[in-house]
Amino acid sequence: YLLDRLEIENCAIVSARVAAPYGMAAIRLHPDRFCGLVMAGAILPADDANDFSHLALGYRAPLRLARIAPSFVRLYFAAVSTMVRRGKSMAYFQSIYGDSAADMKTLNRPDVAELMQRSMKRTFEDGYESTAQQAILTASDWSKWCRDLEVPVTVISGAEDRLAPPQLVEQFCDRYDFNLIGPLQDVGSLAIQQVPEKIFKEAAKIRVG
C-alpha cells in the first residue's frame, strides 16, 4: 500500500537486527515489489539444538523463555518496561550489547542513545504483546523464508557482532547462497548506526542491478 501511494514500483529492503525474518518473508512473498534484501546486524534462524548460549544475558533470557514458556515472556518485558520508565534503558542495552566494544561505543553516542531510548518507550506504550511475539519469532526456526528466493540477499556481518557471531553468519550465508560482506572491523550488532553508508550503498546496487 505504501509503495503504491508513493508510486514506487519496486525497491530493495534493508532490515536491522530482529527485523530480518520480516524482510525475508517480504521478499519471498512479493519478489515483484521487493528486488532484494540487505540484512544489517542480523539475527539467525534458531533450530531446536540452539540454546542461545552464545548470546548476552539480556538477549538470551527472553529467547529461552520464548521457547520453554512463551507466556512468561510478557512478564520479562513487563520488567524491562519498568526499567525504561525509570530511566534505566541503558542498563538494559548494556545487558544486550555490553560484550561488544563497538556496540557500546555506538550506544554512547548521544544521537543513538536518544533514538534507542525513544524507540523503547514507544515500543512499550501499547503493552508487551509486540515484543513478546517478536521474541517468540526470533527464538523459532524461520529458515523456511530463506529457501527458494527469487531475489538476492546480502548480509552485512560485523566482526564484533555478539548476537550473530561472524562464523555463524558465514555458515548461514553458505547454506542459502547469500552474499556476505564482512566481517567488518569495529562493527557489531548496531551496524545500521555504524556503517549506514555502506549498507544503503549495497541496497542501491541491488536496485540498480
PAZAVEX-464610 format. One record per residue (C-alpha): residue number from 1; x negated, y, z. Coordinates in Angstrom, 2 decimals. Layout:
N
<node k="NUM" c1="X" c2="Y" c3="Z"/>
...
END
This chain:
209
<node k="1" c1="0.00" c2="0.00" c3="0.00"/>
<node k="2" c1="-2.78" c2="2.45" c3="0.92"/>
<node k="3" c1="-4.71" c2="1.71" c3="-2.29"/>
<node k="4" c1="-1.54" c2="2.27" c3="-4.30"/>
<node k="5" c1="-0.86" c2="5.61" c3="-2.61"/>
<node k="6" c1="-4.45" c2="6.69" c3="-3.27"/>
<node k="7" c1="-4.21" c2="5.37" c3="-6.84"/>
<node k="8" c1="-7.24" c2="3.12" c3="-6.34"/>
<node k="9" c1="-7.12" c2="0.02" c3="-8.50"/>
<node k="10" c1="-9.71" c2="-1.93" c3="-6.53"/>
<node k="11" c1="-12.57" c2="-1.40" c3="-4.10"/>
<node k="12" c1="-15.18" c2="-3.15" c3="-2.01"/>
<node k="13" c1="-14.59" c2="-3.78" c3="1.71"/>
<node k="14" c1="-17.08" c2="-3.02" c3="4.48"/>
<node k="15" c1="-16.47" c2="-4.92" c3="7.72"/>
<node k="16" c1="-18.19" c2="-4.22" c3="11.04"/>
<node k="17" c1="-18.63" c2="-6.93" c3="13.69"/>
<node k="18" c1="-15.31" c2="-8.50" c3="14.69"/>
<node k="19" c1="-13.58" c2="-7.25" c3="11.52"/>
<node k="20" c1="-15.43" c2="-9.89" c3="9.48"/>
<node k="21" c1="-12.61" c2="-12.51" c3="9.39"/>
<node k="22" c1="-10.11" c2="-9.88" c3="8.26"/>
<node k="23" c1="-12.41" c2="-8.71" c3="5.48"/>
<node k="24" c1="-12.97" c2="-12.30" c3="4.37"/>
<node k="25" c1="-9.25" c2="-13.05" c3="4.35"/>
<node k="26" c1="-8.55" c2="-9.89" c3="2.35"/>
<node k="27" c1="-10.96" c2="-10.69" c3="-0.48"/>
<node k="28" c1="-9.76" c2="-14.29" c3="-0.61"/>
<node k="29" c1="-6.09" c2="-13.36" c3="-0.79"/>
<node k="30" c1="-6.44" c2="-10.32" c3="-3.06"/>
<node k="31" c1="-9.51" c2="-10.62" c3="-5.30"/>
<node k="32" c1="-7.74" c2="-8.39" c3="-7.81"/>
<node k="33" c1="-7.70" c2="-5.47" c3="-5.35"/>
<node k="34" c1="-10.94" c2="-6.11" c3="-3.44"/>
<node k="35" c1="-14.03" c2="-6.64" c3="-5.58"/>
<node k="36" c1="-16.34" c2="-7.77" c3="-2.77"/>
<node k="37" c1="-17.25" c2="-7.62" c3="0.91"/>
<node k="38" c1="-20.22" c2="-6.23" c3="2.82"/>
<node k="39" c1="-20.43" c2="-7.62" c3="6.36"/>
<node k="40" c1="-22.35" c2="-5.27" c3="8.67"/>
<node k="41" c1="-23.14" c2="-6.69" c3="12.09"/>
<node k="42" c1="-21.20" c2="-9.88" c3="11.55"/>
<node k="43" c1="-19.57" c2="-12.43" c3="13.74"/>
<node k="44" c1="-19.70" c2="-16.03" c3="12.54"/>
<node k="45" c1="-17.11" c2="-18.83" c3="12.42"/>
<node k="46" c1="-17.21" c2="-20.90" c3="15.60"/>
<node k="47" c1="-16.96" c2="-24.67" c3="15.23"/>
<node k="48" c1="-16.00" c2="-26.98" c3="18.08"/>
<node k="49" c1="-19.62" c2="-27.54" c3="19.10"/>
<node k="50" c1="-20.25" c2="-23.83" c3="19.62"/>
<node k="51" c1="-20.27" c2="-22.99" c3="23.35"/>
<node k="52" c1="-21.31" c2="-19.35" c3="22.70"/>
<node k="53" c1="-24.32" c2="-19.79" c3="24.98"/>
<node k="54" c1="-26.41" c2="-17.59" c3="22.64"/>
<node k="55" c1="-24.16" c2="-14.60" c3="23.32"/>
<node k="56" c1="-24.41" c2="-11.96" c3="26.03"/>
<node k="57" c1="-22.08" c2="-12.42" c3="29.01"/>
<node k="58" c1="-19.69" c2="-9.62" c3="28.03"/>
<node k="59" c1="-19.07" c2="-11.31" c3="24.70"/>
<node k="60" c1="-19.43" c2="-14.93" c3="25.80"/>
<node k="61" c1="-16.89" c2="-14.82" c3="28.65"/>
<node k="62" c1="-13.76" c2="-13.85" c3="26.66"/>
<node k="63" c1="-14.62" c2="-16.26" c3="23.84"/>
<node k="64" c1="-14.96" c2="-19.19" c3="26.22"/>
<node k="65" c1="-11.70" c2="-18.18" c3="27.87"/>
<node k="66" c1="-10.02" c2="-17.90" c3="24.47"/>
<node k="67" c1="-11.00" c2="-21.46" c3="23.69"/>
<node k="68" c1="-10.13" c2="-23.17" c3="27.00"/>
<node k="69" c1="-7.38" c2="-20.94" c3="28.45"/>
<node k="70" c1="-6.10" c2="-18.36" c3="25.93"/>
<node k="71" c1="-3.50" c2="-16.94" c3="28.32"/>
<node k="72" c1="-6.26" c2="-15.79" c3="30.69"/>
<node k="73" c1="-7.92" c2="-13.68" c3="28.01"/>
<node k="74" c1="-5.37" c2="-10.95" c3="28.69"/>
<node k="75" c1="-6.44" c2="-10.84" c3="32.33"/>
<node k="76" c1="-10.04" c2="-10.44" c3="31.26"/>
<node k="77" c1="-9.20" c2="-7.48" c3="29.06"/>
<node k="78" c1="-6.96" c2="-6.01" c3="31.76"/>
<node k="79" c1="-10.10" c2="-5.84" c3="33.90"/>
<node k="80" c1="-12.04" c2="-4.27" c3="31.02"/>
<node k="81" c1="-9.25" c2="-1.72" c3="30.57"/>
<node k="82" c1="-9.57" c2="-0.77" c3="34.24"/>
<node k="83" c1="-13.31" c2="-0.21" c3="33.76"/>
<node k="84" c1="-12.60" c2="2.01" c3="30.76"/>
<node k="85" c1="-10.03" c2="4.09" c3="32.65"/>
<node k="86" c1="-12.52" c2="4.58" c3="35.47"/>
<node k="87" c1="-15.12" c2="5.90" c3="33.05"/>
<node k="88" c1="-17.29" c2="2.79" c3="33.13"/>
<node k="89" c1="-17.18" c2="1.97" c3="29.43"/>
<node k="90" c1="-20.97" c2="1.99" c3="29.19"/>
<node k="91" c1="-21.22" c2="-0.77" c3="31.79"/>
<node k="92" c1="-19.01" c2="-2.92" c3="29.58"/>
<node k="93" c1="-21.06" c2="-2.12" c3="26.48"/>
<node k="94" c1="-24.21" c2="-2.96" c3="28.44"/>
<node k="95" c1="-22.79" c2="-6.43" c3="29.13"/>
<node k="96" c1="-22.38" c2="-6.98" c3="25.37"/>
<node k="97" c1="-25.31" c2="-5.17" c3="23.79"/>
<node k="98" c1="-27.81" c2="-4.97" c3="26.64"/>
<node k="99" c1="-30.08" c2="-7.71" c3="25.26"/>
<node k="100" c1="-30.79" c2="-5.69" c3="22.11"/>
<node k="101" c1="-33.12" c2="-2.69" c3="22.41"/>
<node k="102" c1="-31.94" c2="-1.44" c3="19.02"/>
<node k="103" c1="-28.28" c2="-1.51" c3="20.04"/>
<node k="104" c1="-28.89" c2="0.15" c3="23.40"/>
<node k="105" c1="-30.87" c2="2.89" c3="21.70"/>
<node k="106" c1="-27.91" c2="3.45" c3="19.38"/>
<node k="107" c1="-25.40" c2="3.42" c3="22.23"/>
<node k="108" c1="-27.43" c2="6.13" c3="23.96"/>
<node k="109" c1="-26.80" c2="8.48" c3="21.06"/>
<node k="110" c1="-24.11" c2="10.95" c3="22.21"/>
<node k="111" c1="-22.10" c2="10.65" c3="18.97"/>
<node k="112" c1="-22.00" c2="6.85" c3="19.12"/>
<node k="113" c1="-21.25" c2="6.75" c3="22.86"/>
<node k="114" c1="-18.34" c2="9.13" c3="22.40"/>
<node k="115" c1="-17.00" c2="7.17" c3="19.42"/>
<node k="116" c1="-17.20" c2="3.83" c3="21.24"/>
<node k="117" c1="-15.55" c2="5.17" c3="24.39"/>
<node k="118" c1="-12.73" c2="6.84" c3="22.45"/>
<node k="119" c1="-12.23" c2="3.64" c3="20.49"/>
<node k="120" c1="-11.98" c2="1.57" c3="23.66"/>
<node k="121" c1="-9.50" c2="3.95" c3="25.26"/>
<node k="122" c1="-7.33" c2="3.94" c3="22.14"/>
<node k="123" c1="-7.50" c2="0.15" c3="21.91"/>
<node k="124" c1="-6.00" c2="-0.30" c3="25.36"/>
<node k="125" c1="-3.33" c2="2.37" c3="25.08"/>
<node k="126" c1="-0.96" c2="-0.22" c3="23.62"/>
<node k="127" c1="-1.85" c2="-3.01" c3="26.05"/>
<node k="128" c1="-4.11" c2="-6.04" c3="25.74"/>
<node k="129" c1="-2.42" c2="-8.16" c3="23.07"/>
<node k="130" c1="-4.50" c2="-6.99" c3="20.12"/>
<node k="131" c1="-7.82" c2="-7.54" c3="21.91"/>
<node k="132" c1="-6.64" c2="-10.91" c3="23.20"/>
<node k="133" c1="-5.67" c2="-12.03" c3="19.70"/>
<node k="134" c1="-8.97" c2="-10.75" c3="18.37"/>
<node k="135" c1="-10.88" c2="-12.84" c3="20.92"/>
<node k="136" c1="-8.84" c2="-15.92" c3="20.04"/>
<node k="137" c1="-9.58" c2="-15.43" c3="16.34"/>
<node k="138" c1="-13.28" c2="-14.78" c3="16.98"/>
<node k="139" c1="-13.52" c2="-17.98" c3="19.04"/>
<node k="140" c1="-11.99" c2="-20.05" c3="16.24"/>
<node k="141" c1="-13.39" c2="-21.69" c3="13.14"/>
<node k="142" c1="-12.26" c2="-19.27" c3="10.43"/>
<node k="143" c1="-14.65" c2="-20.73" c3="7.86"/>
<node k="144" c1="-11.72" c2="-21.64" c3="5.58"/>
<node k="145" c1="-11.67" c2="-17.99" c3="4.48"/>
<node k="146" c1="-15.30" c2="-18.30" c3="3.33"/>
<node k="147" c1="-14.70" c2="-21.02" c3="0.73"/>
<node k="148" c1="-13.84" c2="-20.75" c3="-2.95"/>
<node k="149" c1="-14.16" c2="-16.97" c3="-3.13"/>
<node k="150" c1="-13.85" c2="-15.17" c3="-6.45"/>
<node k="151" c1="-15.80" c2="-12.05" c3="-5.44"/>
<node k="152" c1="-19.29" c2="-11.56" c3="-3.94"/>
<node k="153" c1="-20.13" c2="-11.28" c3="-0.24"/>
<node k="154" c1="-23.21" c2="-9.52" c3="1.14"/>
<node k="155" c1="-24.25" c2="-9.90" c3="4.77"/>
<node k="156" c1="-26.44" c2="-7.29" c3="6.47"/>
<node k="157" c1="-28.46" c2="-9.01" c3="9.20"/>
<node k="158" c1="-30.30" c2="-7.18" c3="11.98"/>
<node k="159" c1="-33.47" c2="-8.61" c3="13.50"/>
<node k="160" c1="-32.16" c2="-7.57" c3="16.94"/>
<node k="161" c1="-28.57" c2="-8.72" c3="16.47"/>
<node k="162" c1="-27.81" c2="-10.80" c3="19.58"/>
<node k="163" c1="-24.18" c2="-11.50" c3="18.60"/>
<node k="164" c1="-25.11" c2="-13.02" c3="15.25"/>
<node k="165" c1="-28.77" c2="-14.09" c3="15.53"/>
<node k="166" c1="-30.68" c2="-13.93" c3="12.22"/>
<node k="167" c1="-31.30" c2="-17.67" c3="12.00"/>
<node k="168" c1="-27.58" c2="-18.40" c3="12.32"/>
<node k="169" c1="-26.73" c2="-15.70" c3="9.78"/>
<node k="170" c1="-29.20" c2="-17.22" c3="7.32"/>
<node k="171" c1="-27.58" c2="-20.65" c3="7.73"/>
<node k="172" c1="-24.16" c2="-19.08" c3="7.26"/>
<node k="173" c1="-25.22" c2="-17.36" c3="4.03"/>
<node k="174" c1="-26.89" c2="-20.50" c3="2.68"/>
<node k="175" c1="-23.78" c2="-22.57" c3="3.40"/>
<node k="176" c1="-21.45" c2="-20.30" c3="1.46"/>
<node k="177" c1="-23.90" c2="-18.85" c3="-1.08"/>
<node k="178" c1="-23.59" c2="-15.30" c3="0.26"/>
<node k="179" c1="-26.15" c2="-12.59" c3="-0.43"/>
<node k="180" c1="-28.31" c2="-11.96" c3="2.65"/>
<node k="181" c1="-30.07" c2="-8.67" c3="3.31"/>
<node k="182" c1="-32.47" c2="-8.80" c3="6.21"/>
<node k="183" c1="-33.21" c2="-9.43" c3="8.94"/>
<node k="184" c1="-33.75" c2="-5.67" c3="9.11"/>
<node k="185" c1="-36.15" c2="-4.41" c3="11.76"/>
<node k="186" c1="-34.76" c2="-2.16" c3="14.52"/>
<node k="187" c1="-31.21" c2="-3.15" c3="13.58"/>
<node k="188" c1="-28.82" c2="-5.03" c3="15.85"/>
<node k="189" c1="-25.08" c2="-5.64" c3="16.01"/>
<node k="190" c1="-24.32" c2="-1.95" c3="15.55"/>
<node k="191" c1="-25.64" c2="-1.90" c3="12.00"/>
<node k="192" c1="-22.80" c2="0.31" c3="10.80"/>
<node k="193" c1="-24.19" c2="3.09" c3="13.02"/>
<node k="194" c1="-27.85" c2="2.21" c3="12.42"/>
<node k="195" c1="-28.12" c2="1.82" c3="8.64"/>
<node k="196" c1="-24.87" c2="3.23" c3="7.22"/>
<node k="197" c1="-26.53" c2="4.48" c3="4.01"/>
<node k="198" c1="-27.84" c2="1.01" c3="3.18"/>
<node k="199" c1="-24.52" c2="-0.64" c3="3.95"/>
<node k="200" c1="-22.46" c2="1.67" c3="1.76"/>
<node k="201" c1="-25.08" c2="1.55" c3="-0.99"/>
<node k="202" c1="-24.59" c2="-2.22" c3="-1.11"/>
<node k="203" c1="-20.83" c2="-1.72" c3="-1.27"/>
<node k="204" c1="-21.31" c2="0.72" c3="-4.16"/>
<node k="205" c1="-23.41" c2="-1.88" c3="-6.01"/>
<node k="206" c1="-20.54" c2="-4.35" c3="-5.79"/>
<node k="207" c1="-18.10" c2="-1.72" c3="-7.02"/>
<node k="208" c1="-20.29" c2="-0.75" c3="-9.97"/>
<node k="209" c1="-21.02" c2="-4.36" c3="-10.81"/>
END
